[in-house]
Every structure is written in C-alpha cells, then in structure tokens.
Amino acid sequence: MSSMPEFEYKRPETLKELFDLLPGYESGAAILAGGTDLMPRIKRGLEKPGLVVDIKDIEGLSYVEDKGEKVKIGALTTIFDIRNNTLIKDKYPALHEAATLTASENIQLRGSIGGNILQNTRCLYYNKSEAWRDSFKPCLKNGGDICNAAKGGKRCFSVYRGDLAPALMSLGASVCIVSENGEKETALEDIFTGDGVTPFSLSRDELIKNVIIPSAKMKGGYGKFRMRKAVDYPSVNVAISMDTGGKGRLVVGSVGAKPFMYEFSSLEELKEIPERAYKDVSPINNMSLSPYYRKNMVRVLAEELIRRV
Ligand SMILES: Cc1cc2nc3c(=O)[nH]c(=O)nc-3n(C[C@H](O)[C@H](O)[C@H](O)COP(=O)(O)OP(=O)(O)OC[C@H]3O[C@@H](n4cnc5c(N)ncnc54)[C@H](O)[C@@H]3O)c2cc1C
C-alpha cells in the first residue's frame, strides 16, 4: 500500500484568508473539501500539492436556501444533506435520486457537492498506484504523450464519472465561482472542457462558492448503471428533468470527459434522444466494462428512465 506523501496543511477561516494562501496554488496547492477524491489522488501520486488548503472551517459554505427564483446550495453541503433535504426531494427528483445513489453512505456524509462536481476524470490505466503506472509509458494525463487505453490516441479519453453534475445540468444549474477578483456565475456545462487532461475550465485560484438551480418544481429522475450496488462510480448515468410544460434536458454521463446534454421541448422529442445519444457516444476500452456494452447501456438506461419518469 502506498504511504501518504508529505505536504503542508492549512485551514483558513475566511475567504480572504483562503485567497491570501492561494497564490501558492499555482506552485502546487490544492483545495480540500471532503477529501474523498483528492486524498486518494495524492496517495497514488496523481496529484502532488505542496500545500493542501482545507476549506471546512470557512463559514457560510454549507446550506440549501430557497431564494425565491433560485435555490442555492453551498459548495460544502454534503451529499448526505442533499439526499435528505425535503425541498430538493420535492422539487428536483433527478438530484435527489443522484445523491441517494452516489458512492456509499459514509462517502455521502463526507463528500461535498463542490468536490463531487470537480472530481477528476478517471481511467483504468491511470487511477493506479505509482508502481503499477511505472510499468507503462507515462500517458497524456500523467505528463507523457501517449494514451495507454487507446493505442495511437492523441488525446486523453479519461472519463468523468460524477453522479451529481448530470442531474444538476438537467436542472439548468449554474455555479458561482469566486476568486480574489470577485464573483461570476457560469452555467455548469461551461466549466467542462471535454479534455481529459484538464477537465475543468476553473483556474487554480478559483473556488466554487455555491450551486444555483432555477426554482421550479420539476419532474424527472436519475438512472445509474454500476458494477457494484454497495459502492461504485457510474459506468453509465442518465438524468432527466422537465418542467410542467414538457420542456427539459436529458444528460448522459460516464462515456467521455464531460457529460452529453440534450434539450427537448416535448415528449416526442425526448423519446428520440436515447437513439441520438447512442449514436453520439464513443466510449473506449478504459473501464472494466467493454465500450460496446457501455454504448448500448446508454440507450437502454435512457429509454428505461424515460418510461419511469
Ligand atoms: C470508494 C469511493 C467511491 C466513490 N464513488 C463515487 C460515486 O459513486 N459517484 C461519485 O460521483 N463519486 C464517487 N466518489 C468520488 C468522491 O468521493 C465524490 O465525488 C465526492 O463527492 C467528492 O467530494 P469531496 O468533498 O470529498 O471532494 P474533494 O476530494 O475534497 O475535492 C475533489 C476536487 O475538487 C476540488 N474542490 C473541492 N471543493 C471545491 C470548491 N468548492 N471549489 C474549488 N475546488 C474544489 C478539490 O481541490 C479536488 O480537486 C467515490 C470515492 C471513493 C473513494
């Protein structure tokens, strides 16, 4: 088993203190929320920060608030609290179901919505110990210039396997990003680059402060196909949310470096999406299930979810 490498550890109590610390970020600092994605990455040598900045002591980052036209969820709100929140259960079934199916209860108690959104992409040839990875040439995500999963591949095909982002995208969510220069609101889908090496457009001195969802009672649901029911990342996941007029979004995840999003304005249009999604996705051999099987499961899961919701 690999041992934890050394790093400095700080716990700022205000955003100002955080942004005073983050100039060191460029030279290797990392924000820590629940740590359930970051710590395994550090332990495996996938990330080597000199400084880990724990944001759990910063007040005012954990809440679910109904602000009239919008519902705001603080970035440190745990997946467990989201799962048990009655407002979310009532208005946003896709998000409630996604939180319920995320990992296991002990990870839900620790993992935050901000960390869940910003969890890194994964690959069978990359999320391994340093010793295991040393038996291959370094891949694009690991500082090299090849892809070990797709021979001859010139880009990184690592997969984004988060549960909450597809559900949030189906709800038209945005994120409030804060840095020492101020705040900006960005549609959630716009923070994904589609590049497995650098999956998010956030710069290293920016923090997600909260997630913002338009306040409407939505119909919908979430489907997750995974190898082990007790605890596992999605191998394919699908979220659907629609308003009372039948307009909405269907989002497919875990088949690329970012989720695939489809908009619809009627049930007829919604019913055509599983076939479109099946044609659009091209998973490769970088997970324990075959690309052929995962591609087929996109259509199966989406059709099943449409029937259910
Ligand atoms: C055994 C196991 C099973 C898992 N199963 C699943 C699963 O089924 N589904 C799933 O979605 N995930 C799964 N995960 C991944 C992870 O546990 C969750 O995604 C969790 O929600 C991450 O949240 P966190 O607060 O622990 O993030 P952290 O590990 O603290 O952070 C993750 C990343 O986000 C950055 N970050 C965190 N918060 C902020 C912020 N507010 N602003 C800017 N950057 C930030 C960190 O720097 C880091 O890069 C699993 C993990 C393990 C260990």
The ligand as an ORCA input file, in Angstrom:
! r2SCAN-3c Opt
* xyz 0 1
  C     -14.676      4.328     -2.729
  C     -15.144      5.583     -3.449
  C     -16.312      5.531     -4.181
  C     -16.774      6.679     -4.847
  N     -17.927      6.578     -5.556
  C     -18.407      7.677     -6.179
  C     -19.637      7.597     -6.878
  O     -20.317      6.587     -6.924
  N     -20.070      8.720     -7.501
  C     -19.377      9.896     -7.463
  O     -19.834     10.889     -8.041
  N     -18.203      9.990     -6.801
  C     -17.707      8.922     -6.144
  N     -16.527      9.008     -5.444
  C     -15.709     10.233     -5.537
  C     -15.880     11.233     -4.368
  O     -15.971     10.588     -3.171
  C     -17.099     12.112     -4.526
  O     -17.119     12.647     -5.812
  C     -17.165     13.244     -3.504
  O     -18.381     13.929     -3.646
  C     -16.049     14.274     -3.670
  O     -16.317     15.342     -2.785
  P     -15.226     15.836     -1.736
  O     -15.832     16.959     -0.981
  O     -14.717     14.701     -0.923
  O     -14.116     16.356     -2.755
  P     -12.562     16.598     -2.514
  O     -11.834     15.320     -2.606
  O     -12.325     17.421     -1.312
  O     -12.261     17.509     -3.794
  C     -12.367     16.995     -5.109
  C     -11.723     18.017     -6.078
  O     -12.474     19.226     -6.092
  C     -11.704     20.346     -5.647
  N     -12.634     21.127     -4.841
  C     -13.441     20.661     -3.849
  N     -14.296     21.614     -3.453
  C     -14.010     22.722     -4.192
  C     -14.583     24.032     -4.284
  N     -15.628     24.403     -3.528
  N     -14.061     24.910     -5.183
  C     -12.996     24.558     -5.974
  N     -12.422     23.330     -5.934
  C     -12.944     22.415     -5.069
  C     -10.524     19.745     -4.902
  O      -9.377     20.579     -4.989
  C     -10.327     18.431     -5.652
  O      -9.576     18.655     -6.819
  C     -16.054      7.891     -4.754
  C     -14.875      7.934     -3.991
  C     -14.436      6.810     -3.343
  C     -13.184      6.906     -2.501
*
